[in-house]
Amino acid sequence: MANRQGGQLESNVLERLRAAEWENDWSDVFGKTMSRRLLMREYLRRSALWAQAYSAENSWPFFDITKHMDPEFELSPDATEELEDFLGARMSGDVKVTCRGAVRLAEMRLHNPAIEVDDLPDLYEPLILLYERGGEFMKDNVGALDLTGVSFRPGSLQSNTSNTPVVALDGTVLDALDVEGRVTFYAYDIDRGPLFRRLFPQGGEQRDEVFSGRLGWQSTTRLSESEEDINLVRIYDQDAARIIEDAVLGAP
């Protein structure tokens, strides 16, 4: 593919990254651990699909995909300087790589709309949202991902190639998932509401709530009354996210 010189950065990706609160108060980040974990899992899913599509398996999960799509692609010197000035020396290596990749991919597609992406989902959007909801992530010395308040292993590329999205990239859905404290979710099955949650706030009393697409979370006694109901099951947070998405999108 011929070399292309990108001009002044015209996409809004760099501006979004600049506007993110990279040094959030820890208490704010702890209140967003659930959405950030699901956003990271959604990025891992998408990056596995992109890695397979562009033979980037050895670079998975955190990479600049443009290096595999078109090794000759370059931003203009001014745009490169603008990007690198933003990245600086403060961010961890994987965060730098993905921020750089997000800006470069947006610019590549802006200047060449005909680029084939094989109907792949937007690669970096889950990570950009994760950064906007609490700043960067770290990788510990055994390979686990530390998102501040939650840590987990990314798994293998193959285990992340599901065709089912992990979480909707919708602010209302993400906000509805987040709360400070320990949470367990319940429903009548993994795909059907209503959705209940039992919340254990730090230093507070347990409370039970039910989700409504119009009203959000409301106090309820139905969860306590239904504890012995054999149809009520505990579900994972990604299943809760799907029920919230259905409730939000289906609300009048």
C-alpha positions in Angstrom: 0.0 0.0 0.0 1.4 3.4 -0.9 2.7 5.6 1.8 0.3 8.3 3.0 1.0 11.4 5.0 -1.7 12.3 7.5 -2.3 16.0 8.0 -3.3 17.9 11.1 -5.2 15.5 13.4 -8.8 15.9 12.4 -10.5 13.1 14.3 -11.7 13.7 17.9 -9.8 10.7 19.3 -6.9 12.7 20.6 -9.1 15.3 22.0 -11.1 12.7 23.9 -7.9 11.2 25.3 -6.7 14.6 26.3 -10.0 15.3 28.1 -9.9 12.1 30.1 -9.1 12.4 33.8 -5.9 10.4 33.9 -5.3 11.1 37.6 -8.7 10.5 39.1 -9.5 10.4 42.8 -9.3 6.7 43.8 -12.7 6.7 45.3 -14.2 7.8 42.0 -12.4 5.0 40.2 -13.5 2.4 42.7 -17.1 3.4 41.9 -16.6 2.5 38.3 -14.7 -0.8 38.6 -17.6 -2.9 37.1 -18.0 -0.9 33.9 -14.2 -0.7 33.5 -13.8 -4.4 33.9 -16.5 -5.1 31.3 -15.1 -2.5 29.0 -11.6 -4.2 29.2 -13.2 -7.6 28.5 -15.0 -6.1 25.5 -11.7 -4.6 24.3 -10.0 -8.0 24.7 -12.8 -9.6 22.6 -12.5 -7.1 19.9 -8.7 -7.1 19.8 -8.7 -10.9 19.4 -10.9 -10.5 16.4 -8.7 -7.8 14.9 -5.6 -9.8 15.6 -6.9 -12.8 13.7 -8.1 -10.6 10.8 -4.7 -8.9 10.4 -2.3 -11.7 11.5 -1.4 -9.8 14.6 -1.8 -12.8 17.0 1.8 -12.4 18.4 1.1 -8.8 19.3 -2.2 -9.4 21.1 -3.8 -8.0 23.2 -2.3 -4.4 23.3 -1.0 -3.2 20.0 -1.1 -0.5 17.3 -3.1 -2.4 14.7 -2.1 0.1 12.0 1.4 -1.5 12.0 -0.2 -4.7 10.8 -2.8 -3.1 8.4 -0.3 -0.8 6.6 3.3 -0.8 7.8 4.0 2.2 5.6 1.4 4.5 7.0 2.7 7.6 8.8 1.1 10.6 10.4 2.6 13.9 9.3 5.6 15.2 11.4 3.4 17.8 13.1 0.6 15.3 13.9 3.2 12.9 15.2 4.7 15.5 17.5 1.3 16.5 18.8 0.5 12.9 19.6 3.8 12.1 21.2 3.7 15.3 23.3 0.4 14.1 24.7 1.7 10.6 25.5 4.8 11.9 27.2 6.6 9.7 29.7 3.7 9.4 32.3 1.7 6.5 30.9 2.5 2.8 31.1 3.7 1.1 28.0 0.5 -0.7 27.0 -1.6 2.5 27.5 0.8 4.4 25.3 0.7 1.8 22.6 -3.1 1.7 22.5 -3.6 5.4 22.7 -1.1 5.8 19.8 -2.9 3.0 17.9 -6.4 4.6 18.5 -5.3 7.9 17.1 -3.4 6.4 14.1 -6.3 4.1 13.2 -8.8 7.0 13.3 -6.5 9.1 11.1 -5.8 6.2 8.7 -9.5 5.6 8.2 -10.2 9.4 8.0 -7.8 9.8 5.1 -8.7 6.5 3.4 -12.4 5.7 4.0 -12.1 2.7 1.6 -9.9 0.8 4.1 -11.4 -2.6 4.6 -12.1 -3.6 8.2 -14.2 -6.7 7.4 -17.1 -5.5 9.4 -15.1 -5.6 12.6 -16.3 -3.7 15.7 -14.6 -0.5 16.5 -11.3 -1.7 18.0 -10.3 1.0 20.5 -13.6 2.5 21.6 -14.0 0.2 24.7 -10.5 1.3 25.9 -11.1 5.0 25.2 -14.3 4.7 27.3 -12.3 2.8 30.0 -9.8 5.7 30.0 -12.6 8.3 30.2 -14.1 6.4 33.2 -11.0 6.3 35.4 -7.7 6.7 33.6 -5.1 4.1 32.8 -4.6 0.4 33.7 -1.5 -1.5 34.8 -0.1 -4.9 34.2 1.5 -6.7 37.2 4.5 -8.9 37.2 2.5 -12.1 36.6 0.5 -10.6 33.7 -2.8 -9.7 35.5 -4.5 -6.5 34.5 -4.9 -4.0 37.4 -7.8 -1.6 36.7 -7.6 0.1 40.2 -10.0 -1.8 42.4 -10.1 -5.0 40.4 -7.5 -7.3 38.9 -7.9 -10.2 36.5 -6.0 -12.2 33.9 -6.8 -11.5 30.3 -6.9 -15.1 29.3 -5.8 -16.3 25.8 -6.6 -14.9 22.4 -8.7 -17.9 21.6 -10.8 -17.6 24.8 -11.6 -14.0 23.9 -12.9 -14.5 20.3 -16.6 -14.8 21.2 -19.0 -13.2 18.8 -21.2 -12.0 21.7 -20.4 -8.5 22.9 -19.5 -8.3 26.6 -21.1 -4.9 27.3 -23.0 -2.2 25.3 -20.9 0.9 24.8 -23.7 3.0 26.1 -23.2 5.6 28.9 -26.6 4.9 30.5 -25.9 1.1 30.6 -22.3 1.7 32.0 -23.5 4.2 34.6 -26.3 1.8 35.7 -23.7 -0.9 36.4 -21.5 1.2 38.6 -21.8 1.7 42.3 -19.3 1.7 45.2 -19.3 -1.4 47.3 -19.8 -5.1 46.7 -22.7 -6.2 44.4 -24.4 -9.4 43.5 -27.0 -9.6 40.7 -30.1 -11.8 40.5 -32.7 -12.5 37.8 -35.2 -15.2 36.8 -32.7 -16.4 34.2 -29.5 -15.0 32.6 -31.4 -13.3 29.8 -34.7 -12.1 31.4 -35.5 -9.3 33.8 -36.4 -7.9 36.1 -32.9 -7.4 37.4 -32.2 -7.3 41.1 -29.0 -6.4 42.9 -27.9 -6.8 46.5 -25.5 -4.0 47.4 -23.1 -4.1 50.3 -21.8 -0.5 50.6 -18.5 0.0 52.5 -19.4 1.0 56.0 -23.2 0.8 55.2 -26.1 -1.5 55.5 -27.0 -4.1 52.9 -29.8 -3.0 50.6 -31.8 -4.6 47.8 -32.7 -2.9 44.6 -34.5 -3.6 41.3 -33.7 -1.9 38.0 -36.2 -0.1 35.8 -35.3 1.3 32.4 -37.1 4.5 33.2 -36.4 4.9 36.9 -33.0 3.3 37.3 -32.3 1.5 40.6 -35.2 1.5 43.1 -35.3 0.0 46.6 -37.2 -3.3 46.8 -38.1 -6.1 49.2 -38.9 -8.5 46.4 -35.3 -9.9 46.4 -35.5 -10.9 50.0 -39.0 -12.3 49.5 -37.8 -14.3 46.5 -34.6 -15.8 48.0 -36.2 -19.2 48.3 -37.8 -19.0 44.8 -36.1 -21.7 42.7 -36.5 -19.5 39.6 -34.3 -16.7 41.0 -30.7 -17.2 40.1 -27.5 -15.3 40.7 -26.0 -14.0 37.4 -22.7 -12.6 36.3 -22.2 -8.9 35.7 -22.1 -9.3 31.9 -25.5 -10.9 32.0 -26.7 -8.1 34.2 -25.4 -5.6 31.6 -27.4 -7.3 28.8 -30.6 -7.1 30.9 -29.9 -3.4 31.7 -29.3 -2.7 28.0 -32.6 -4.3 27.1 -34.4 -2.3 29.8 -32.8 1.0 28.8 -33.3 0.5 25.0 -36.8 -0.8 25.5 -37.9 2.0 27.9 -40.5 4.4 26.3 
